[in-house]
Amino acid sequence: MKILIVSATFIEVAPLFNFLKLGYKDNKKFYCTDFFGNHICILITGVGMVNMTYFFSNIDLSQYDLIINAGFAGSFNEKLEIGQIVNVHKDRFADMGIATKEGFLTIFDMNLANGDEYPFENQAIINHGNKYKNFFADIKLVDAITVNTVSNTPHIIKLFKSKYNAEIETMEGAAFMFVAKMKNVNFYQIRSISNYVQPTEQAQWNKYKAQIQLYEYLKMKLIELIVKIAN
C-alpha cells in the first residue's frame, strides 16, 4: 500500500518521523520510506493555501492509495477538547471575497464563481468518503473553514461563526481538499485541536498535546492498515 501524509509544518507530524525512521532536514519537503512492505511518504508544504496548493499539486498523487492531510486546527466549538482528533467533512475558502457594510460576501455570493461547479457544492468542498470511510468512523466529522489570517478579533470571529457555522479553522485544509478532489484521489483531512478560536489576548495554544494526540491516532491507524492488508 502507498500512503501520503501531507502537513503544513514539521512540528505537526514530528513524532511520525521518529516512528517511521525518517531524517528531517530543514530545506527538504518530501520524505519516503518502506514500512513493513508499505510505501509511506510525508510532504511538508509550508504554511498557507499557496504553499499547500503548489507543493501538493506537484506530487504524482495517482500513485497513492490513500492521502491524509494531518495537522492542527483552531476550534470555534468549545465542546471539542484540546487534542481531540476530528475528520473534516466539509471545508470552505472563508475569506476569499469582499467585506461590505452589510457583511462579508464570498466570490460565489458576488457571482464571480459558481458555488456548485466541481469541486464545489453549495460553495463548499465536501468529502463524501471512499473505500476507507469506515476506517475513520471512530472520530467526529466536522465542518471547517480555511483562512489566510487566523481569526483573532471579536468582529472576525463573530462574522465567520455566523456566516459559516463551522466548528474548526485551518490555513490549508480547503486548498488540500480542492486539489485532492480535482485529482480524484482517496483523501481525508484529519485534524487535532490545538486551541480555541478567541481574541489574541485570550488565545491559548497547546501544540504539544495536539501533536501527541495526532501522532498516537495516526500511528494507530497506520498499524491497523498494515495489519489489515497483511491479512
N, C-alpha and C positions, 0 to 999 in steps of 0.2 A: 504494500500500500504506500502511496505517496501523499504526504501531508505537508501543507504550507501554513505556517503560523506567521501572521503579519502584525507588527506592533509599531506604534509611532516612535517609542523610545526604548532603549535598552533596559532602563530601570523597571519598566512594567513587566518584563519577562525574564529578568536577570537570573533567577534561580533555575530556569529551564536550561540555561547554558551549562551549568554545572551538571545537571541531571543527564543531559544529552552529550556531555563532554565536548562542548564547543568552545573554542578560544575566542573571546571577544576582543576586537580591535576597534579603536575609536573611528577610524575612517572607512571601515568596512560596513557594507549594507546587508550582504547576503551570506548565509551560512547553511551548510547542509551536512548531514551525517547519515550513516546507516545504523539503524537501531533495531536489533533483533530481526533483521531481514526486511525492515521497512525504511523507506527513504523519507526523512523528515528535514524540512528546511525552515529557517527563520529569516524573515525580511524585516529590517529596521528601516522605516521610511523617513523618519523625521516628523516633527510636529506640524499639524495643519493639513487642510484639504489639498493644497497644491502638491506638497510632498507625497501625500498618500496616493493621489491620482497618478502622478508621474512615475514614481518608482514601482508601484503595484502594477500599473498597466504595462510596464516594460518587461515583466516576467512572462514566460510562456505558461499561462495558467492552465492550459488544456491538459497538461501532463499530470495534474494533481487530482486525486480522488476527493480530497476534502481540503478546504481552505478556511482558516479560522482567524478572524481579526480579534486579537486579545489585548486588553488594556484597561485603564482606569476610566471612571466616569463620575461626574458630579450628579447628585440626586436632588430632584425637586420634591420627592416624596420621602418624608421623614419616617415612614413605615418601613422603608428599605434600610437595612442595617449597614453600618460601615463594614466593608469586607464581603458583603453579600454578593454572590455571583448571579448575574442576570443574562438573559438571552434576548437580544434586540429583535423584535418582530417588525417594527416599523421605524423609519428614520426620515428626517426632513432636513433640507438646507434652510435653516431657520432665519438667517439674517441676509438672505440674498433677495434684495428688493429695495424699497424706498420707505423712509419714515415720513409720515404726514401728520398734520394736526389731528386727524381723525384716528390715527393709529398706524401700524406697520402693514404695508402691502407687499406681498411677495411678487415675484415676476409672473407668477400664474394669475394672481389677483389682477394684475395690470394687463393681462392678455399678451404678455411678451413671450410666453411659452405655454404649451398645452399641458395642463396638470394631469392629463390622462394618457399622454403619449409615452410609450415604453421608454424607460423602465419605471415611469411614474404611474401611480394610481391615486386619484384624488390628492394630487400634489405631494404624495409621499412615495417612498421606496419601501416595498413590503417583501419580506422573506416568507414565502408560503411553505418553505420546508422542502426537503428532498428525502432521499433514502436514509439519511442519518437523523431524521426528525425525532424519532423516538429515543435516540441516543442522548439527546439534550433535553429530554422531557422532565428531568429532575430539577430544573431551575426555572425561575419565574420569567415569563415573557413580559417584555416592557416595550413601550413606545419611547422613541428618543428624538432629540433634535441635535443637529450639528451646527456649530457656530465658529466664526473666525475669532471672536473675542469672548472670553469666558464671562458669563453673566454674573456681575458683581455689584450692581447698583439696584436699589429697590424698584426703580422705574422699569429697568430692563427685565428684571426677574418677574415682575407682575405682568408685563407685556407678553413675555413668552409663555408664561404659565396659562394666561387666559386665552391666548391665540391657539396654542398647540396642545395644551393639556398633556404634555409629555412628562414622563417620570424621570428621565435622565438626560444629560447633555454631554457631548464629547466634541472634539475638534477635528475628527477624521471619519467618524462612522458612516455618514451618508455617502461620502466620497468612496469609501471601500465598497459599500453595497451597490453604488451606481456602477462601478467598474465590474464587480462580480456578476451583476445581472446582465450587463452588456456582453460579457464574455461567456455567459451561460455556464457557470461552474457551480458546484456544490459548495455553499458557503454558510458560515454563521458568524455573527458578531457577538462575542462573549465579553462581558464587562464586569469589573469588580468595583464596587462603590468605594471611592476614596474620600469623599467629602459631601456635604450638603451644599446646595447652591444658595449662598447667602451673601449679603453685602460684605465687602472686603474686610471690614473691621471685625466681623463676626465669624468669618470663614475659618474653619479648622480642617486640616487635611491629615489623614492617617495613611500615608503612602505605604508604610511598612506593612500594616495589616492588609491593605488592599493587594499588595504584591504577594504576600504569603498565601492568602486565601485563593488568589487566582492561580498561583503555582500549584497548590495542592489539588485544585479542581482539574487543571489541565493535565497534570501528571496522572491522576486517577483515570481520566478519560483516554489518554494515550495508552495506558496499560490495558484498559478494558478493550480498546480497539484491537490492540495487538493480540490479546488472548482470544478474542472473538474470531479474528482472521485465522489464527493458528488452529482453531478447532473446526 
